[in-house]
Structure formats: C-alpha cells, structure tokens
Amino acid sequence: MVGKEATKGLGNTLVDEIEARNVWGFKISVSAPKQNLAQLYRFCFLMLGDSGKAQEVFQRTLHEAARRAAREGLPNERFWLFRDARWRCLEASETDLQAEPLEIEEQEITAGTASQIERLEPIQLAIWISAAPEPQRTALAFFYLDEFDHREIADLAELKLSELSRLLAVGRRQFQAWLGATFPERPPV
C-alpha cells in the first residue's frame, strides 16, 4: 500500500468536480470504477511531476474519451484510458527540459523504507519519478500506484517482463538511496 499512501489525496477533488458537473454535457461511461479516474490523475501527476500539467493531460484524456464515446464507442480494453494518458504525458514532457543521463547511487531496499516513504510529500515522489528516464518513469509510476500487477505494467509500458523487472529493481534501489539521503532511518527507540 506504499504507493496509494504516497499518492493519497491527489486528484480526488478534480475527479469529483468532473463527475459532479458532467463537464462535457454527457456522462462518460467507462468500464473503470471511479477510483480508477483518481488513479488516472495520480498516474499523470507521477509521470509529469507538475499538478497543472497533470490536470491538463487528465482533462484532455477524459475529453477525448467523451468524444470517442459519443462518436464510435469506447475501446474494449481494460486499461485504455491509462494507455492514452501515458502517451499524452510523454508528449507533454517532450518540450520540457530534459535531465542529462547520470549514474545514480543505488542502495538495497530496507525494512525502514515504508516509514521513510510515509514522510514524503506526494510532490516529492512525483518529482523523483518524473525525472526518471523513459520507460523507467512509466514503470515506476504504474508500480507506485499499487493498482497493477507486473504483467499489466509490462503491457501498459510496452516492455517484456524481464526488462520491467530490471527497471523496477534499479529504480527502487535508486529511490532507496535518495530516501536514505533525504530521510535517514530513525534509530529504534
């Protein structure tokens, strides 16, 4: 539940507002439950590290879904909204400044990781994930949502399971090193 806790509270107001106002004049009938719309916004936020850009991509994705629903119907694919949002996030980040590739320290995951993550602000997690190179960024964003199994993440990120496993292992060890430097583990009392 680490991912859900770290992203708790992100996007719920926006999703509720869109649903309450029926923004585009008709109800978007998606196969995903309401919680997945909040998770869709969280995914955009983790991918972009900026709430304004995340809202824009989220709204464009839902607007396109409404348009498609009215004209030709929605795809019969379980996670099509996430796949569509991923491509919109990648497009939105193409014009941003790109970090230069560099070697990031790695550290083994520890028992204290959960308590370190609890001290994170959601924006800290989003900025860290959004700075990762693609496709690691996509893999980490889906992983920390804590909604998808590894096969689903591999499918959405268009990766082989072995590549996904490697990207997640490296990314999580790098994240652990950053957590260790940012929030040193507290000694037992």
Secondary structure by P-SEA (a helix, b strand, c coil): caaaaaacccaaaaaaaaaaaccccccccccccaaaaaaaaaaaaaacccaaaaaaaaaaaaaaaaaaaacccccccccaaaaaaaaaaaaaacccccccbbbbbbbccccaaaaaaaaccaaaaaaaaaaccaaaaaaaaaaaaccccaaaaaaaacccaaaaaaaaaaaaaaaaaaaaaaccccccc
